[in-house]
Amino acid sequence: MSSVECQIEDEINKTLLRSYVLKEETRNIFEMRKKHADASSEAQEIEKLRNALQKEMEQLKSVIATSIKRFTYCSDLLKTIVVND
């Protein structure tokens, strides 16, 4: 029984051969229109999402402002209670 040794150095020192093939691409007007329509619909969806997020942000700003006012009122009330006691 003979053992086969792997010659790692031989594999590492091999130069890699790469070949590049130029490919000519042709598209017809229907493919271009479809890609344009897809891109346009995607842009519209993104715009709708942006508008929805902006609306939600405005609502959250209102909730935060109300919460800050309540916190300030409660804090002032507690300060008044502590000072009067």
MARNU-149393 format. One record per residue: residue number from 1; residue in one letter; x, y, z of N, C-alpha, C, CB in turn. Coordinates in steps of 0.05 Angstrom, whole numbers, plus 5000, padded with zeros to 4 digits. Last residue first. Glycine has a CB too. Example, Ala and Ser with C-alpha at 12.3 -4.5 7.8 and 13.67 -1.06 7.14 Angstrom:
<sites>
{site 2; 'S'; {5257; 4955; 5142}; {5273; 4979; 5143}; {5258; 5001; 5157}; {5282; 4988; 5114}}
{site 1; 'A'; {5264; 4886; 5156}; {5246; 4910; 5156}; {5264; 4934; 5156}; {5226; 4911; 5181}}
</sites>
This chain:
<sites>
{site 85; 'D'; {4117; 6410; 6029}; {4117; 6392; 6052}; {4139; 6398; 6071}; {4120; 6363; 6044}}
{site 84; 'N'; {4125; 6444; 5987}; {4104; 6451; 6006}; {4105; 6432; 6031}; {4077; 6450; 5993}}
{site 83; 'V'; {4165; 6417; 5957}; {4171; 6444; 5969}; {4150; 6450; 5991}; {4171; 6466; 5947}}
{site 82; 'V'; {4137; 6372; 5941}; {4160; 6369; 5957}; {4167; 6395; 5971}; {4184; 6360; 5941}}
{site 81; 'I'; {4096; 6395; 5909}; {4089; 6379; 5932}; {4113; 6376; 5951}; {4080; 6350; 5923}}
{site 80; 'T'; {4128; 6418; 5869}; {4111; 6435; 5886}; {4103; 6420; 5911}; {4085; 6444; 5870}}
{site 79; 'K'; {4150; 6373; 5846}; {4168; 6393; 5858}; {4152; 6411; 5877}; {4182; 6411; 5836}}
{site 78; 'L'; {4104; 6349; 5825}; {4119; 6336; 5846}; {4138; 6355; 5861}; {4136; 6313; 5835}}
{site 77; 'L'; {4091; 6388; 5786}; {4072; 6382; 5808}; {4087; 6368; 5831}; {4049; 6364; 5798}}
{site 76; 'D'; {4135; 6384; 5752}; {4130; 6409; 5766}; {4111; 6405; 5790}; {4118; 6430; 5747}}
{site 75; 'S'; {4126; 6331; 5734}; {4151; 6338; 5748}; {4147; 6364; 5764}; {4174; 6341; 5728}}
{site 74; 'C'; {4077; 6336; 5708}; {4080; 6318; 5731}; {4105; 6325; 5748}; {4080; 6289; 5722}}
{site 73; 'Y'; {4092; 6373; 5667}; {4071; 6379; 5686}; {4073; 6362; 5711}; {4043; 6375; 5673}}
{site 72; 'T'; {4131; 6342; 5641}; {4138; 6368; 5653}; {4118; 6376; 5673}; {4140; 6390; 5631}}
{site 71; 'F'; {4100; 6299; 5623}; {4122; 6295; 5640}; {4130; 6320; 5655}; {4146; 6284; 5625}}
{site 70; 'R'; {4065; 6327; 5588}; {4054; 6312; 5612}; {4077; 6308; 5632}; {4042; 6285; 5603}}
{site 69; 'K'; {4101; 6346; 5550}; {4085; 6364; 5565}; {4074; 6351; 5590}; {4062; 6375; 5548}}
{site 68; 'I'; {4121; 6297; 5530}; {4139; 6315; 5543}; {4124; 6335; 5560}; {4157; 6330; 5523}}
{site 67; 'S'; {4074; 6277; 5507}; {4086; 6262; 5529}; {4106; 6280; 5544}; {4101; 6238; 5519}}
{site 66; 'T'; {4067; 6314; 5465}; {4047; 6311; 5486}; {4058; 6297; 5511}; {4022; 6295; 5476}}
{site 65; 'A'; {4113; 6303; 5435}; {4109; 6330; 5447}; {4088; 6329; 5469}; {4099; 6350; 5425}}
{site 64; 'I'; {4103; 6250; 5420}; {4126; 6256; 5437}; {4122; 6284; 5450}; {4152; 6256; 5420}}
{site 63; 'V'; {4058; 6257; 5388}; {4056; 6240; 5412}; {4079; 6247; 5431}; {4056; 6210; 5404}}
{site 62; 'S'; {4080; 6289; 5347}; {4058; 6299; 5363}; {4055; 6283; 5389}; {4032; 6297; 5347}}
{site 61; 'K'; {4117; 6253; 5326}; {4127; 6279; 5338}; {4105; 6291; 5356}; {4134; 6299; 5315}}
{site 60; 'L'; {4083; 6215; 5306}; {4100; 6208; 5330}; {4111; 6233; 5342}; {4123; 6190; 5321}}
{site 59; 'Q'; {4062; 6242; 5263}; {4044; 6233; 5285}; {4060; 6227; 5310}; {4028; 6208; 5276}}
{site 58; 'E'; {4108; 6249; 5232}; {4094; 6272; 5242}; {4075; 6265; 5265}; {4078; 6286; 5220}}
{site 57; 'M'; {4119; 6195; 5221}; {4138; 6211; 5236}; {4125; 6235; 5248}; {4162; 6219; 5219}}
{site 56; 'E'; {4076; 6182; 5189}; {4078; 6169; 5215}; {4098; 6184; 5233}; {4088; 6140; 5211}}
{site 55; 'K'; {4088; 6214; 5145}; {4064; 6219; 5159}; {4065; 6206; 5187}; {4040; 6207; 5144}}
{site 54; 'Q'; {4136; 6189; 5129}; {4137; 6217; 5137}; {4112; 6224; 5153}; {4139; 6236; 5112}}
{site 53; 'L'; {4118; 6139; 5114}; {4136; 6142; 5137}; {4138; 6170; 5147}; {4164; 6132; 5129}}
{site 52; 'A'; {4086; 6153; 5070}; {4074; 6140; 5094}; {4092; 6143; 5118}; {4068; 6111; 5088}}
{site 51; 'N'; {4126; 6174; 5036}; {4104; 6191; 5046}; {4091; 6180; 5070}; {4083; 6196; 5023}}
{site 50; 'R'; {4156; 6128; 5028}; {4169; 6151; 5040}; {4147; 6170; 5051}; {4186; 6167; 5019}}
{site 49; 'L'; {4119; 6096; 5001}; {4130; 6087; 5027}; {4142; 6111; 5042}; {4150; 6065; 5023}}
{site 48; 'K'; {4112; 6126; 4954}; {4089; 6121; 4972}; {4099; 6113; 5000}; {4071; 6099; 4961}}
{site 47; 'E'; {4164; 6122; 4934}; {4153; 6149; 4941}; {4129; 6146; 4960}; {4145; 6164; 4915}}
{site 46; 'I'; {4167; 6068; 4923}; {4185; 6080; 4943}; {4175; 6107; 4952}; {4214; 6083; 4930}}
{site 45; 'E'; {4128; 6064; 4884}; {4124; 6050; 4909}; {4142; 6061; 4931}; {4130; 6020; 4905}}
{site 44; 'Q'; {4152; 6095; 4844}; {4127; 6104; 4855}; {4121; 6090; 4882}; {4104; 6098; 4836}}
{site 43; 'A'; {4197; 6063; 4833}; {4201; 6090; 4843}; {4175; 6101; 4856}; {4210; 6109; 4820}}
{site 42; 'E'; {4170; 6019; 4812}; {4186; 6016; 4836}; {4191; 6043; 4849}; {4213; 6002; 4831}}
{site 41; 'S'; {4149; 6041; 4766}; {4131; 6031; 4786}; {4146; 6027; 4813}; {4118; 6004; 4777}}
{site 40; 'S'; {4198; 6053; 4738}; {4179; 6074; 4746}; {4160; 6065; 4768}; {4163; 6082; 4721}}
{site 39; 'A'; {4219; 6002; 4731}; {4234; 6022; 4747}; {4216; 6044; 4756}; {4258; 6033; 4731}}
{site 38; 'D'; {4180; 5980; 4698}; {4186; 5968; 4723}; {4200; 5988; 4742}; {4204; 5942; 4719}}
{site 37; 'A'; {4185; 6014; 4654}; {4160; 6013; 4668}; {4164; 6001; 4696}; {4139; 5997; 4653}}
{site 36; 'H'; {4237; 6002; 4637}; {4230; 6029; 4645}; {4205; 6029; 4662}; {4227; 6047; 4621}}
{site 35; 'K'; {4232; 5948; 4624}; {4250; 5956; 4645}; {4244; 5984; 4656}; {4279; 5955; 4635}}
{site 34; 'K'; {4195; 5954; 4582}; {4187; 5939; 4606}; {4206; 5946; 4629}; {4189; 5909; 4600}}
{site 33; 'R'; {4225; 5984; 4545}; {4200; 5995; 4556}; {4192; 5981; 4582}; {4177; 5994; 4535}}
{site 32; 'M'; {4265; 5946; 4533}; {4272; 5971; 4545}; {4248; 5985; 4558}; {4284; 5990; 4524}}
{site 31; 'E'; {4234; 5905; 4510}; {4249; 5900; 4534}; {4256; 5926; 4549}; {4274; 5884; 4528}}
{site 30; 'F'; {4216; 5934; 4465}; {4197; 5923; 4485}; {4210; 5917; 4511}; {4183; 5898; 4474}}
{site 29; 'I'; {4261; 5945; 4435}; {4247; 5967; 4447}; {4227; 5957; 4468}; {4232; 5983; 4425}}
{site 28; 'N'; {4313; 5896; 4450}; {4293; 5909; 4433}; {4277; 5930; 4449}; {4274; 5888; 4421}}
{site 27; 'R'; {4383; 5891; 4454}; {4356; 5892; 4467}; {4337; 5905; 4448}; {4358; 5909; 4494}}
{site 26; 'T'; {4442; 5853; 4454}; {4423; 5869; 4439}; {4396; 5868; 4454}; {4419; 5858; 4410}}
{site 25; 'E'; {4509; 5848; 4468}; {4482; 5847; 4479}; {4464; 5865; 4462}; {4481; 5855; 4508}}
{site 24; 'E'; {4563; 5808; 4459}; {4548; 5830; 4448}; {4519; 5827; 4457}; {4550; 5831; 4417}}
{site 23; 'K'; {4616; 5793; 4498}; {4589; 5785; 4491}; {4574; 5810; 4481}; {4574; 5771; 4515}}
{site 22; 'L'; {4681; 5768; 4500}; {4664; 5791; 4496}; {4637; 5782; 4486}; {4677; 5811; 4476}}
{site 21; 'V'; {4710; 5730; 4548}; {4695; 5728; 4523}; {4678; 5753; 4521}; {4677; 5702; 4521}}
{site 20; 'Y'; {4772; 5714; 4575}; {4749; 5732; 4574}; {4736; 5730; 4547}; {4758; 5761; 4581}}
{site 19; 'S'; {4805; 5667; 4614}; {4798; 5676; 4587}; {4772; 5692; 4589}; {4795; 5652; 4568}}
{site 18; 'R'; {4860; 5655; 4654}; {4833; 5665; 4652}; {4828; 5673; 4623}; {4829; 5689; 4671}}
{site 17; 'L'; {4899; 5613; 4691}; {4893; 5622; 4663}; {4864; 5631; 4662}; {4898; 5599; 4642}}
{site 16; 'L'; {4943; 5621; 4743}; {4915; 5617; 4735}; {4911; 5628; 4707}; {4896; 5630; 4754}}
{site 15; 'T'; {5001; 5586; 4754}; {4989; 5611; 4746}; {4961; 5605; 4736}; {5006; 5626; 4725}}
{site 14; 'K'; {5021; 5549; 4811}; {5009; 5549; 4784}; {4997; 5577; 4778}; {4988; 5527; 4781}}
{site 13; 'N'; {5036; 5550; 4864}; {5053; 5564; 4845}; {5042; 5564; 4816}; {5080; 5552; 4845}}
{site 12; 'I'; {4999; 5517; 4889}; {5000; 5546; 4896}; {5015; 5561; 4874}; {5013; 5550; 4923}}
{site 11; 'E'; {5011; 5466; 4869}; {4985; 5478; 4863}; {4985; 5508; 4868}; {4963; 5465; 4881}}
{site 10; 'D'; {5062; 5458; 4890}; {5057; 5458; 4861}; {5031; 5471; 4853}; {5058; 5429; 4851}}
{site 9; 'E'; {5052; 5459; 4944}; {5068; 5480; 4933}; {5064; 5481; 4902}; {5098; 5475; 4939}}
{site 8; 'I'; {5023; 5412; 4953}; {5009; 5437; 4956}; {5025; 5459; 4942}; {5005; 5444; 4985}}
{site 7; 'Q'; {5019; 5352; 4934}; {5040; 5372; 4930}; {5027; 5400; 4929}; {5055; 5367; 4903}}
{site 6; 'C'; {5001; 5300; 4974}; {4991; 5322; 4959}; {5013; 5343; 4957}; {4965; 5334; 4971}}
{site 5; 'E'; {5022; 5233; 4967}; {5024; 5258; 4981}; {5015; 5280; 4962}; {5053; 5263; 4989}}
{site 4; 'V'; {4998; 5170; 4977}; {5000; 5191; 4957}; {5001; 5218; 4972}; {4976; 5191; 4936}}
{site 3; 'S'; {5026; 5109; 4998}; {5012; 5133; 5005}; {5018; 5155; 4984}; {5020; 5143; 5033}}
{site 2; 'S'; {5014; 5041; 4980}; {5031; 5065; 4978}; {5014; 5090; 4985}; {5044; 5068; 4950}}
{site 1; 'M'; {5017; 4977; 5000}; {5000; 5000; 5000}; {5018; 5025; 5000}; {4981; 5000; 5024}}
</sites>
